């Protein structure tokens, strides 16, 4: 079986628990205005690899992953576009080394397409960008009904989930939107953690290299006060302040700067 990847990182620390092998798949159906990986959108770009190719890259680092309580995270792009490949990769990682498996997804996926993958996935990192569908389409080029169906399916399957929300000043920081996000999360089962990821501009150079105009030019990263306000508003929506799922995240999502195969 062949998969198409962008790159990988052998020492990821922000995409799930412990130290992780982070594999960036190629291809995405969304075109988020804040995306720091626009070079992963094209489904025909990247490199074709086999399961064995990836296993050979993972193997030297398995002791580090095991000792740290880490494992493998597959992200993108959107990894569910290549769900059969990711399923077989996760199966192999579990059978060979017993590694913890994490899927980092936008959720733009029909549940029946991803259900076999969930059987070998220990954790899903789910990005909920906007609850209002019209605003979601403006931000990402797609409405969010499919994403919310996927989130509901994860809840019904009792799939462990960490929910993430990228906080963009003037874009995803509206009070009503954040309260609605909190209300939605409060109805989901098996959500272990909620994280706000502060927007950053680390990927702007990629838009420039691709000859694309960056849509959020001039938008700054949020301040610590703005992040704290966002958490407070999400709590007002229904997620209890004392819940362990609320965890301030000052991390920035890892860039896919790992080396390409070949």
N, C-alpha and C positions, 0 to 999 in steps of 0.2 A: 504494500500500500504506500502511495506517495502523498506527501503533504507539501504545501507551499509556505515557506517561512520567510520572515524578514531578517531576524537575527536572534541572538540569545545572550544571556548574561549568566555567568556561573556563580555569582555571589550576590544575589538579590536579597534585600533585607526589608523591603516595604510592601511586598505583595503576598502577604500571608505570614504565618508564624515561622520563626526561625530563619536560618539561612536557606536560600532557595535557588534552584536552577529555574530561570525565567525564560520561557520560550515565546517569542513574538511571532504570531502567525501573520500571514499576508492576506489582505482583503478586508474590507469593511463596507457595510451598506449605509452607514451614517457618514455625514460630513460635518462634524461638529466644528463650530466657529472657533473654539478654543483648542482644537486638537493639536497636540505636540508631536503627533506621528502621522502627518498627512501622507508621508511616503509609504504608509502601509495600506492606503485605501485601495489601490489598484490590485484587483484579484489576479492579474496576469503577471505582476512583477515578482520580485523576490527570487528564491531558489527552491527547486524541488528536492525533497529529501525523503529518505526512508525512515521507518521506525528505528532500525538498527543504527542509522547515522546518528540519531539523537541519543540513543542509549550509549553509544561510544563516547559522546561528549559528556554525558552525565557521570559515567562510571568513576573517573578519577576523584570526584568530589563527594561521593556518597557518604564516606565517614563524617564529613563536616555537616552534611544535611541531617544525618541521623543524630549526631551528638547535640545539635542545636534545636532539635524538634522541628526541623524544616522539611523540605521536600521539593516538589516541582510545581511551578505555577505556569499555566499556559494563558497568554493574553494576546493582544493584537495591536492593530486590527481588531477583528471580531472572531474569536476562536470557534464559535458555534457554526460558522460558515463551513468549517471543516470538521464537524463533530465526529464523523466516523474515524478519521485519523487520530484525533485527540483521544477518543475512546480507547483505541488500540494502544496508543502510547501510555495512557494511564494504566491500563491493564498490565502492560509489560513492566512498568515501574513498580507496581504493587507485587507482581509475581516474582520479580527478580530481586527486589531490595526491600519491599514493604514500605515504600515511600508515601508520605502524605501528599495528596493531590489537591490542587486548587485551580479553579477556573475563574479567570477575571473577565467579566462579560458586560457588555452594554445591555444585555437582555433582549436585543432585537432578534428574536428567535421564536419560532413556534414550539410550544412545549413538547409535542410528540416527536419533533426532530431531535430534541436534546435529552429525552428521557433515558435512552440507553447510556448516554454519557454520564448522567447523574448517578447511575449504579456504581461507578468507579471514581466518583468525585467526592472528596471529603469536605470541601468548603467551596462556596461560591462567593466571589467578590462582585457585587452587583452595583453598577453605577446607575443611580436614579437622578437624572439631570434636571428634569422639570416635571411636575405633576400636571400642570395645565397643558393639554395636548397641542393647542395652537402655538403656545410659546415654545413647546418642545420642538415642533416642526420648524419654527423660525430659527431656532438655535442649532438644530442638527440635520435639517432637511427632511426629517421623517416625523410623523405623529407618534405618540407613545402608547397606543392601544396594545400593540403586540408586546411591548416591554412589560406593561402592567399584567397582561395575561401570563407572561413568563414568571413574573414575581409571584402571582397568585398560585401558579403551579408549584413553584419551589416551596411555598408555604404549605400547600396541601400534601406535598411529599415529605414534609418535615426536614427539608434539606438545610443543613447549617449555612447561614448567610451572614456576611458582613455587608452592610449597605454603605455606599459612599456617595457623597454629593460634592461636586466641585463648586466652590463659592466664588462667583464672579461679580465684583461690584457693578451695580447698575443693570445686571443681567439676571442672575439667579439668586439675588439677595432680597427680593421683595418679601415683606412681612407676611402677606396673605399666602404667598407661595410656600414659604418655609413652614408656616403653621399647617397648611394642607399636607405638606410632606410628612410632618410629624404625625398627623392624624392617620395618614395612610400606613406608615410604618407600624403604628400601634396596633393595627388590625392583622398584621402578618405574624405567623408563627415561625419559630426557629431562627429569628434574627438575633445573632449573638453580639453584634457590635454595630454602631453607627459612627461613621467618621465624616467630618468635613475636611475636604482637601482644598487648601487655598489655591486659587488660580495662580499660575505663573506663566512667564513668557519665554521659557527655556527653548521652546520649539519654533519660535518665530523665524529663525534662520532657515528652517526647512521649507517654510512657505516661500521664502525669498528664492531659495535654490530651485524650487519647482516652478517659479514664475507666477505664483499665485499672490493675490492681494490678501493681506491678513485682515480678517473682518473686525477684530477687536483692537485695532491699533489705538493706542492712547488710554486703554483701560488698565489701571494699575492692579497690582496684587492687593488683596484685602489686608487690612491691619489686624493686629491681635484683637483689638476692640471689636472690629467688625465680625471676626470669627466667633468671638464670645457672644455677641448679639445673635448671630445665626443659631448657635446652639440653644440659646434661651428661647428663641421663637419656635424652634422645632419641638422643644419641651412643652411649650404652651399648646402645641397642636395635639398633644396626647401622650408623648413618650415621657415617662416619669424621670425626673431629674436624678433620682437615686438609682435608676437602672444601670446595670453594668454595661449595657449596650452603648451608652453614651460615653465616648472616649475622645477627648480632644486630640486631633491629629495634626501635627505641624509638619508632617512629611510632605515631600513632593514626589509625585509618581515617577518612578524610574524611567529614564530615557532608554530607548532600545539601542544602546551603544555597544552591546555585546557583538562579538565578531561574527561575520557570516561564515557558514560552512563553505569549505572549498579552498 
